């Protein structure tokens, strides 16, 4: 029998070896995390925020399980998985993962996951098989223990630091479209969402009234959807309605010193010779703010800091809209959407507001979302040809994309062989050239409508969804970024004004009293219905009173009181649900 003392060195060495393995595992996990973060995060701010998120994830596990090796392993798995999902989402939708992807789990989220799962199946399976023995080794060899008090204190510190950084430097609208900073952007969007929900809820609205406000009583049927107006005779011949979103378009002559072609101004005028101003709620990028406003008649700004996700939040929850109102009066409602329908839940959002036939990029048979305007006009003509036998009026929401950024590249130069640059900077001249393409293709489209449908009536209302990003250097040349940020934060109308125009084919508008010289985007559905001769339902009739009382201003009228009161009316009427 060997003496006990002789066995101690080997036992101690074994323990030391196990500890060394454990220390090596913990170090490797943190180094792996640093590698993942430093190769996907850019800039001191994003890197710092991502490191704080890494600390947060580790401490959250340590509060419940005080083993730093396991905490690091689980946090690394979560971090790598989130980055992978964010990259896959960006590849398909050009939008990174945000906190709303987890807060709102909807059909479109599952649709997206199903679309990427075939590409993730094998990597996830390999990772899962490898993770089990790795976690067992880490569990057995980790020599460290951290008290829950220290873990909780660090968790509080990380939470506070992330919150302060997110508040001090809010996420800009274009950042989720960059395909980088996945973890820091996710953390920042989480702070914004939680802060907004705890302070005002999803949407700004007056408190519930007791008894219910007048619009709620008798304004909706037993199904909680708006009943059609009693005087809406569906046998009356009504014009086809085309609501045309002109991507990033505004009259550049509002900026000083810009040179334009001789025939430039005519495109922005309506059939009656007037040029009207359209005030959007976005500038430089988010088309879906305007999409939300012109479809629902509501303000994206009512969602506060969550407005960036407005169509996702509203999807299936906001059922009041222009398409539904027109559908009640016998219209076939169609949307020609230039990208995938799952983008920001556009399909679900529009269908809930009354769009019957949602035709996205895939349904049009293309795999690129930037096509010449003539392509979308051809798609529109196909719809009219298809619907002609029914003789029902058609409402169509038509998007154009040729004028989408960037303007540093010359897009389809063969479409404008006789183009002569006016003599501005190259990007501004390219922007104006694309506007000339739009004007040219639009003229051909109207000519086709007149030729192919000589006995049909058409009302076309087109508008610029927002100004282009380059307008910021055009309107006030040389302005510093801090001053520009203040202008944008206060919604300086110089940066948010575009145009809207009313055109007709074989039709005279019934009522243009709503077509004010300057109009907020939320009122466009009223202009369209009045011009088409469609009687307003109780909600739009009430909103028209606000429009006239506030001279075309909606959200900011009476410091937001009108919008909050109106949102409450729609909530009580069952047209806004679950928000």
Buried (B, 14 or more C-beta within 10 A) or exposed (E): EEEEEEEEEEEEEEEEEBBEBBBEBBEBBBEBBBEBBEEBBEEEBBBBBBBBBBBBBBBBBBBEEBBBBBBBBBBBBBBBBBBBBBBBBBEBBBBBBBBBBBBBEBEBBEBBBEBBEEEBEEEEEEBEEEBEEBBEBBBEBBBEEBEBEEBBEBBEBBBEBBBEBBEEEEBEBEBBEBBBBBBBBBBBBBBBBBBBBEEBEBBBBBEEEEEBBEBBEEBBEEEEBBBBBEEBEEEEEBBBBBBBBBBBBBBBEBBEEBBBBEEBEEBBBBBEEEBBBBBBBBBBBBBBBBBBBBBBBBBBBBBBBBBBBBBBBBBBBBBBBBBBBBBBBBBBBBBBBBBBBBBBBBBBBBBBBBBBBBBBBEBBEBEEBBBBBBBBBBBBBEBBEEBEEEEEBBBBBBBBBBBBBEBEEEBEEEBBEEBEBBEBBEBBBBBBBBBBBBBBBBEEBBEBBEEEBEEBBBBBBBBBBBBBBBBBBBBBEEBEEEEBEEBBEEBBEBBBBBBBBBBBBEBEBBEBEBBBEBBBBBBBBBBBBBBBBBBBBBBBBBBBEBBBEBEBBBBBBEEBEBBBBBBBBBBBBBBBEEB
